[in-house]
Amino acid sequence: MRWIRCAGLGVIAALYVLSGRWGLQRLASSDSLEPNPFLELRLWIVMGGLMLASVGLVHRAHRPASPGETRLDLRLLIALVVFFGYLGVSTFWAPDTGLALWKLYELVLAGVMSVGFGLAALRQPAERVLDAFWTVVVTATGLMALAGVGQLVGGGGGARLAVLGGGPNVFARLMGLLALGAMYFWYRRGRAWFWIPTAATGVILALLTGSRGGALAILAGLLTFLVVQRVPLRRLALLSLLATAAVVVAATLSPLGKALDRSLEERFLKLTLKYEGSGDSESKVYLSGRETLYAAAYELGLDNPVAGAGLAAFPALGLGVYPHNLFLEVFCEGGALGLLFLGWALLVFSRSALRERRGLDGATVGAVMLVLLGSQSSGDLYDSRSLFLLMVMSSCTSAVVRPAVPGAS
């Protein structure tokens, strides 16, 4: 039965990361339907996680952890409970109760799933839990990558790459998870000839989205993987050679070449390195209007510096849907106290990672870095939900001391 629990936990965690706010109501022909929590996958996914968490608590009561099994990082769980709990309390001084309650619902889902995963994974072989999670993630994101390639080959036009109704930034983050998942399996299974080009494909497709923040986050995540796993320079040289070959083939011998050139020129060169503006003296980097959102969130935070303006205050006051920055969102709605509790959770995770650095999984820590950096330019607090889940996953599975890098055969 143990393998069933590990597989079930991996599937639930991966679906939670991948599903977002998708619900069955999207299958209806009308776009005017009101959101219905009972038609959304995320509610039932979290309920499944709660069931496994209860099983984990029973196993914890029966016996202590054996070598190589997942452990409970109680300090991290407490920090996350305090962070989510405080943001939930800020509902009481929110300017719009309706918006605040809906966001509270999303916070409860994120908090319950993150803490529930730590409990559900108790007394399980850490390697199996990670294998199950990354197997589902790579399979799902691999299918999305094929859909994205098919869209481009089929003449999807000059629009930024995205699939299944999601945005380009979301697709870039998913392709980052594909790249990290491919590196995870390369590190444990070898077969560099397959996994390294797969990781390179994820990076290429992320570039095709035109998401500059997503591209930077992916590079940071992959660099974190290499540092955490201590990949030798000799292996790194081989990785670079295989990745370069995959990029050259994609750029010169496949239909992706023109789309890749167009994306790099328009999104990365013209909008970033070649400045936009009315004149040379007034030119500036194009930020897709985010600078206005950042300024509004910062000003709102300064107006309510200690406790914040309350949950969902940013959209309630007509400043925008969300600030597109995790720290600014927490600051303007939760104040300095909210930032303090978020910083506490990140600090607890960092200290745990340093203490257990020999047993860390590089792909999972890299995914934490991917989501953390990506959340500074895209999405809201719920879109950053995988940050908290991945921190718990990395911490509770760090009991396994990783083997040396296998041969790149």
Long-range contacts (C-beta under 8 A, 24 or more apart in sequence): 2-124, 2-125, 2-128, 3-128, 5-52, 5-55, 5-120, 5-124, 6-124, 6-125, 6-128, 6-129, 6-131, 6-132, 7-132, 8-48, 8-52, 9-49, 9-52, 9-117, 9-120, 9-121, 9-124, 9-129, 9-132, 9-133, 10-129, 10-131, 10-132, 10-133, 10-134, 10-135, 10-136, 11-132, 11-136, 12-45, 12-48, 12-49, 12-52, 13-49, 13-117, 13-133, 13-389, 13-393, 14-133, 14-136, 14-137, 14-140, 15-41, 15-45, 15-136, 16-42, 16-45, 16-46, 16-49, 16-113, 16-385, 16-386, 16-389, 17-137, 17-177, 17-385, 17-386, 17-389, 17-390, 18-137, 18-140, 18-141, 18-174, 19-45, 20-166, 20-170, 20-383, 21-382, 26-165, 35-102, 37-105, 42-109, 43-109, 45-113, 46-109, 46-112, 46-113, 46-116, 49-112, 49-113, 49-116, 49-117, 49-120, 50-112, 50-116, 52-116, 52-120, 53-115, 53-116, 53-117, 53-119, 53-120, 54-119, 55-120, 56-119, 56-120, 56-121, 56-122, 56-123, 56-124, 57-119, 57-122, 59-122, 59-123, 60-119, 60-122, 60-123, 62-123, 63-123, 65-122, 65-123, 65-399, 66-123, 67-399, 68-125, 68-126, 68-127, 68-399, 68-400, 69-123, 69-124, 69-125, 69-126, 69-399, 70-121, 70-122, 70-123, 70-124, 70-125, 70-126, 70-129, 70-396, 70-397, 70-399, 71-122, 71-396, 71-398, 71-399, 72-118, 72-119, 72-122, 72-396, 73-118, 73-348, 73-352, 73-392, 73-395, 73-396, 75-348, 75-352, 76-118, 76-345, 76-348, 76-349, 76-352, 76-391, 76-392, 76-395, 77-115, 77-118, 77-392, 79-341, 79-344, 79-345, 79-348, 80-111, 80-114, 80-115, 80-345, 80-388, 80-391, 80-392, 81-111, 81-115, 82-341, 82-344, 82-345, 83-338, 83-341, 83-342, 83-344, 83-345, 84-108, 84-110, 84-111, 85-111, 86-334, 86-337, 86-338, 86-341, 87-311, 87-330, 87-333, 87-334, 87-338, 87-381, 88-311, 90-307, 90-308, 90-310, 90-311, 90-333, 90-334, 90-338, 91-310, 91-311, 92-310, 93-307, 93-309, 93-310, 94-309, 94-310, 94-311, 94-312, 94-313, 94-316, 94-333, 95-309, 95-310, 95-313, 95-316, 95-317, 96-312, 96-313, 96-315, 96-316, 99-311, 99-312, 99-315, 99-316, 100-310, 100-311, 100-312, 100-316, 102-312, 103-311, 103-312, 103-381, 103-382, 104-311, 106-381, 106-382, 107-311, 107-381, 107-382, 109-382, 109-385, 110-381, 110-382, 110-385, 110-388, 111-388, 113-385, 113-389, 114-385, 114-388, 114-389, 114-391, 114-392, 115-392, 117-389, 117-392, 117-393, 117-396, 118-392, 118-395, 118-396, 121-393, 121-396, 121-397, 122-396, 126-396, 126-397, 126-398, 126-399, 126-400, 127-397, 127-400, 129-393, 129-397, 130-184, 130-361, 130-363, 130-364, 130-393, 130-397, 133-393, 134-181, 134-184, 134-185, 134-363, 137-177, 137-178, 137-181, 138-178, 138-181, 138-182, 138-184, 138-185, 141-174, 141-175, 141-177, 141-178, 141-181, 141-202, 142-178, 142-198, 144-171, 144-174, 144-175, 144-178, 145-175, 145-178, 145-201, 145-202, 145-205, 148-175, 148-205, 148-208, 149-205, 149-256, 152-208, 152-255, 152-256, 152-259, 153-255, 158-262, 160-208, 160-209, 160-210, 160-211, 160-263, 160-267, 161-205, 161-208, 161-209, 161-210, 161-259, 161-263, 162-209, 168-209, 168-210, 168-211, 168-214, 169-209, 169-211, 169-213, 169-214, 169-374, 169-377, 169-378, 169-379, 170-378, 170-379, 170-383, 171-205, 171-206, 171-209, 171-211, 172-206, 172-209, 172-211, 172-214, 172-215, 172-217, 172-218, 172-374, 173-214, 173-217, 173-370, 173-371, 173-374, 173-378, 175-202, 175-203, 175-205, 175-206, 175-209, 175-214, 175-218, 176-202, 176-203, 176-206, 176-214, 176-217, 176-218, 176-221, 176-367, 176-370, 176-374, 177-202, 177-367, 177-370, 178-202, 178-205, 179-203, 179-206, 179-218, 179-221, 179-222, 180-221, 180-222, 180-225, 180-363, 180-366, 180-367, 180-370, 181-363, 183-222, 183-225, 183-362, 183-363, 183-366, 184-361, 184-362, 184-363, 184-364, 186-408, 187-229, 187-362, 187-363, 187-402, 187-405, 187-406, 188-403, 188-406, 189-406, 190-406, 190-407, 190-408, 190-409, 191-409, 192-238, 192-239, 192-242, 192-408, 192-409, 193-242, 193-409, 196-239, 196-242, 196-243, 196-246, 196-408, 197-242, 197-243, 197-245, 197-246, 199-243, 200-242, 200-243, 200-246, 200-247, 200-250, 201-246, 201-250, 203-243, 204-246, 204-247, 204-250, 204-256, 204-260, 207-260, 207-263, 207-264, 207-268, 208-256, 208-259, 208-260, 208-263, 209-263, 210-263, 210-266, 210-267, 210-268, 211-267, 211-378, 212-267, 212-268, 212-271, 212-272, 212-377, 213-373, 213-374, 213-376, 213-377, 213-378, 214-374, 214-378, 215-268, 216-373, 217-369, 217-370, 217-371, 217-372, 217-373, 217-374, 218-370, 220-369, 220-370, 220-373, 221-366, 221-367, 221-369, 221-370, 221-373, 222-366, 223-366, 224-362, 224-365, 224-366, 224-368, 224-369, 225-362, 225-363, 225-365, 225-366, 226-362, 227-362, 228-357, 228-360, 228-361, 228-362, 228-365, 228-366, 229-362, 229-402, 229-405, 231-405, 232-405, 235-405, 235-408, 238-408, 239-408, 290-324, 290-325, 290-377, 292-320, 293-319, 293-320, 293-322, 293-323, 293-324, 293-325, 294-323, 294-324, 294-325, 294-328, 296-320, 296-323, 297-323, 297-325, 297-328, 297-329, 297-331, 297-332, 298-328, 298-331, 298-332, 300-332, 301-328, 301-331, 301-332, 301-335, 304-332, 304-335, 305-335, 305-336, 306-335, 306-336, 306-337, 307-334, 307-335, 307-337, 308-332, 308-333, 308-334, 308-335, 308-337, 308-338, 309-333, 309-335, 321-380, 322-379, 322-380, 322-381, 323-380, 324-377, 324-378, 324-379, 324-380, 325-375, 325-376, 325-377, 326-372, 326-375, 326-376, 326-379, 326-381, 326-384, 326-387, 327-376, 329-380, 329-381, 330-381, 345-388, 345-391, 346-372, 349-391, 349-394, 349-395, 352-395, 352-398, 353-394, 353-395, 353-398, 356-395, 356-398, 356-399, 358-401, 358-402, 359-398, 359-399, 359-400, 359-401, 359-402, 360-394, 360-398, 360-402, 361-394, 361-397, 361-398, 361-400, 361-402, 364-390, 364-393, 364-394, 364-397, 365-394, 368-394
